[in-house]
Amino acid sequence: MFSRIAMLAAAGFLATACASNPAASPSSPTASGSPSASPGPAASAGTVTVSNVAATTTWLAEEKLIPDDPVMALVNNGARDTDISAGISVQCRAANGTMSVHLGKQPATRVGQTATFRLRAGPGVRDIEGKFVANSRSPDADFVFPVSSADLLALGQLDMISFVTDQGEVQWAFVKDPAAQVQAKYIGSLKNYPNATRDFLNYCNPK
């Protein structure tokens, strides 16, 4: 059942991402809506990879018991604690089933600000509206934005996704193949992403 839903979600996600809409702007809906796509910014000249953990990380979902909420995170291989992520997590509010992505390693000086990042997924680009929030486990901030179960499933069908900041920097990339040639500041893995997503959605029970 989940595999069929994931295939349908991927088809819808890519169809939306590839749609042409010249009028797209930073006010486009978030990832949980029906965003329009427009040509994305090129990578900043001279982008240097600061950290490439594509070969040493995997995705893990953890149910957690009340009062804590389910979490899915990129963690180091062999880790069993989603609280120690390698820079990105998806968090659920079990009380209402809403989910949000926390993209880490953001400037702490931007806490409280809003911004529009861009998600490159396959051949398409989508606007992602979010807010910079403090991370209690890190001196850095997180860029937080809402996400739907359909989008989480769809992303698992791709070989690579990347996030471009509102400054035009390809900041994060996630790849299935650790040997893939990618230009991004931080590079992580998509290893076990589909399985972790399935478990996470079971734990979260999004509405």
Secondary structure as UniProt FT lines:
FT   HELIX           2..18
FT   TURN            22..23
FT   TURN            26..27
FT   TURN            31..32
FT   TURN            45..46
FT   STRAND          51..52
FT   TURN            54..56
FT   STRAND          57..62
FT   TURN            66..67
FT   STRAND          71..76
FT   TURN            77..78
FT   TURN            82..83
FT   STRAND          88..93
FT   TURN            94..97
FT   STRAND          98..106
FT   HELIX           108..110
FT   TURN            111..112
FT   STRAND          114..121
FT   TURN            122..123
FT   STRAND          124..134
FT   TURN            136..137
FT   STRAND          141..147
FT   HELIX           149..155
FT   TURN            156..157
FT   STRAND          160..164
FT   TURN            166..167
FT   STRAND          170..175
FT   TURN            178..179
FT   STRAND          186..189
FT   TURN            191..192
FT   HELIX           193..204
//
